[in-house]
Amino acid sequence: MRADRLISILLLLQTRGRMTAGELSNHLEVSERTIYRDLEALGMAGVPIYSEHGPGGGYTLLDSYRTTLTGLNEAEVRTLFLSGVYAPLADLGLAEALEVALLKLSATLPEAQQRRAEQMRQRIHLDAVPWFQTREEVPHLQTLQEAAWNDTQVKMMYRRSDNRVREYVIYPYGLVAKSNIWYVVAATEGGMRVFRVARILSLTLLSEHFERPSAFDLMAFWAAWCQEFETSRPRSPITVSIDPALVPNLPDIWGEWVRPLLERGTDTSDGWRQITMHFETVEQSYGYILALGDQIAVIDPPHLRQKILEIATSIVNAYNQPG
């Protein structure tokens, strides 16, 4: 892309000083004619590049502009060199390229900021993977990335959430990693869809291309889709009482999502904490409730109380069987 090449020219002139058009073209693997056009574009944009003719000549940046170009403040340096923040890029095969880019950037920083960058790596590490969750296998991710980058149609076999397998032809507009789970945002004959990449069973790049709408904004679409998804999910309210001895440790057992519910909950006359939770289906609550044994009591709905009683009875009967 031309924007990337223009930035590369600026960084090369900044780090190496004077360079000829031939040296720039060799480094960037484009023709000298292209380099001349890029230098002209940079000049028209106000970048102070000047040329010197004769032996030892070439193109260079004004010293004052080079200082401005490297003028990252401390907060910006810390942000760039956070350890682990770019983890999803490894799935795209870009981790090594990122490391090289950061090393190159680090080499252009003043010595004091280089030390700050290394301190940031050693002081803060961001691990976005939740406990007890393995990373999903996404063998088709890089092919999807290629399709999205080149506006290429894709045919895929996809396992839906109900385990049915269906063929789709999609126009992949972009990829999103949310909590280390990859999704592809795509147009289909039935409208815009979001597919979980790990559920793609097979994928084929087609020869046909598609025209991406110029007004489409991936971040805006994703924010709106997430909000709609959360508000449109079926929600089954379940009210339970929790043994007060368990309340402080329940977030460690169920997860942090329960902490605000406990804080908003009310205490019954016997001191138990009463809270109301929401699940997509009542069945999803079985494991949570049964795991707490006699330290939890279902208040509502009545049919859930009955179901938990039936499951508990069957467990007792199983253990009463000889040997």
N, C-alpha and C positions, 0 to 999 in steps of 0.2 A: 504494500500500500504506500502511496506517495507520502502520506503524513508520517508514517514510520521512517521513511527514508530521509525526510527533511530533518526529523529529530536526530537521526543517526549522523547526518552531516554536521549538525550543530555540536553534538557530543565529540565527534572526531576532531573537529577544529578546536574545540575547547581543550581536549586532552593532549592532542599532538601538536597543536600550534599550526604552523604553516603547512598546507598540503596542496599538491597540484591537482588539477581536474583528473589527470590520469590515475593518480594514486587513489582518489576518491572513487572513481569508476571501478577500479580493480577491487577495492575493498567492498563496495556495495553491489558488485556484479551487475552493473548497468553500463550503458554507453556513455562516453564523454559528453555527447550531445544532450543526454538526459541530465547529466550533472550540471551542465551550463544552464539548462532550463530551471533546475531546482535552485541554483544559486541566484538566478534572476528573481525567482519567486520569493526567496528569503529576503532579498534586498528590497523588493517592493513592499514586503510586510514590515519593513523597518529594522531588520536585523543588520547591524553594522559590519558587513563583510567587505573587505577591500582586497584587491589583488596587487601583486608586485610582479613585474615582468623581468625576464632575464634569468641568468643562472641563480639558483637559490630562491627563485620567486615562487609564487603560488597564492593561495587564498588563505586568509586568516581573519579572526575576529578581533575587534578592538579589545584591549585588555580590560576595560571597564565592563564590557558586556560579558566577558568570560567570568568575571567575579560575580555578576548578577546571576549568571546561569547556574553557578554552583552554590548560590546562597540559600541553601536549605537551612531552616532554623532547627533548633534542637528537637522540638516536638515533631517536625516532619521527618527527621532522621529516625527518631524512635519508632514512629509509625511504620516506616518502610521496612525496618529490620526486625519487626516482631517475629519471634520464632513460632512456627506452626500455623500462622494466620493464612498461609497460602496452600494449606494441605489439599483442598479439592483439586488444585491444578495438577497434582500427581496423577489423578485419574485421567486427565486429558493429555498426559505425556509431556507436560510443560514444566515439571518440577526442575529438571536439570537446566533448562533454558532460563528459568527464573533465577536460579542460583548464580549462573554465569552473569546475568544482567545485574544482579545485586553486587556481585564482586566488582564488576566494571564500574558501577556507580560508586561503590565504596572507595575505589582507587582514585576517584576524582575529588573526594572529600578532603578537606583539611585534616591534619593528623588528629586534632582534638575531636573532631566529629567522627572520625574512624573509630576512636576509642569508645565514643558514646554508642556507636552502632553495635560494636561487639558487646558492650555492657548490656544493651537491650536484649540481645540474643541470649545472654547468660542469666538475665534477671527475670524475664517474663516469657512463658511458653503458653500458647493457646492451643488446647486440645479440645476440638469441637465434638469428638465422638462420645456419646453417652456411655455410662457404665453398662457392661453386659450386652453390648450391641456390637455385632461384627459388621464389617463393611460389606455392603452388597457387591456381588459380582456384576460388573457392567461391561461385558465383552464388546458390546456394540457402541459404546460411548464415543470412541474416537471417530468411527465412521459417521455417526450422527453429527459430530462436530464438523467434519468435512462437508457433509450435506448442508448444514446450516450456514457454513461459511460461503459455500459456492451456490447457494439457492437451488439445490438439487432435490428433486422429488425422491421419495423413498417408499419402498413397499416392505411391509413388515408383518410378521405373525406375532400377535400380542395376546398374552394371557391376562384376561380381565380379573377384577377382584372377585368375581363369582366363579373363577377357575375355567370359564369358557374361553376357547381360543378363537380369535377372529383375525382375518386379514384386513389390513388398512393400507391405503396409499395416503401419505401425509406430506405436507409442505413444512419442514421444520424451520420455524422462525428463530428458535434459540434454545439454549440449555440453561437449567437452573439447578444449583445444588442447595438443598435445604436440609440442615442437620445431617450432612453427609449422605443424603439420598438424592439421586439425580433424577430430574424430570426433563422431558422435552416438550416445549410449547409449540404446537403445530396447528396448521389449518387443515381441515379435512372437508370432504363433500358435505358433511353434516354441520360444519361450523368449526370454531376454535375448540381445541381439546388440549388437555394436559395428560401425558402418558408417563408412567413410571418406567425408567429406562431398564431397570433390573427385570421387568416382566416381558421384555422383548425377547422372543424365542429365536427369531431369525430376521435378517434385515438385508435388503438389496438396494443398492444405489441404482436409480433409473437414469436413463439418458435425458429425460425431459427436465427442464428447469422451470422455475416458477418466479413470478414477480412479487417481491416482498413489498407490502404497502409502505410508502415513504413515511407515513404518519405513525407507523407501529412503533411503540416504545415498550421494550421487554420489561423493564422495571415497573412501569406503570401498570401493564397488563397483569404482571405477577401479583402486585399488591392488591389489585382489585379482585383477582381470582381467589386469592387466599382469604380475603374478607368474605367473599360470597360462599366459599367452601365451608368456612367455619360456621357461618350463620345458617346455612341450608342443611347441615348434617342433622339427621334425626337424633333427638335427645330424650332419653328416658330418665326422669328424676328418681333417685333412690335416697331415702332417708335412713340413717343408721345412728346408733349410739356407740361411742367408743369408751372403753375402760380408761379412766383417768390415768392409770399407771402406764398406759401405752401411748397416750397422746404425745408426749415429748419425742418419742422415737418413731412415730408413724411416718414422718417424711422420709426417714432412712429406709423404711420398708416399702412404702408405696411410691415414693418419689416426691419431689418438691411441689408438684402440682396440688398436693393436699394441704400444704401449710396454710395458704390463705383461707381455705375452707374451715380449718380448725380455728383460726383466729376469729373468723366471723361466726363460728358456731355458738350454741347456747348450752349451758349446763342444766341437766335435769335435777330433780330433787335429790337423787341418789349420787350426784356428782359426776355422772357420765356426760361426755361431750357429744351433743347431737349435731350432725351436719347433714347437708343434702348434696349429693353428687349427681353428675349427669354422665350417662354412658350412651353410646349409639344404640345398643341393645341391652336388655336386662341380662342376657346371657353373659355378656362381657364382665359382669360384676361378680360372677360366681367365684372365680379364683381369688379375687381380692378378699371377699368375705370369708371364704373357707380357710384361707391362710391364717386368719387371726383367731380361729377357734372360738373359745368362750369369751374372748375379749371384745367382741363386737356383737351387736344385736340389730337385726333389721326391723325398722319401724314401719316402713311403707316402701313399696306396695305390698298388700297382703299376699298376693300370689308368689312373690319372691320369698317371703317368709316360709311359705309352704314348700317351695322348691328346695330351699336350703335345708329344711327339715328332712325332706325325702333323701337328699344326697347324704346328709349326715347319718341318717338311719341305715342307708345302704353301706356306708363305710363301717359302721359298728357291726352290722351283720357279717360283712366280709371278714372282719377281724375275729368274730366269734366262731368262724368255721375252724374245725380242727386242722392242725398242721398246714 
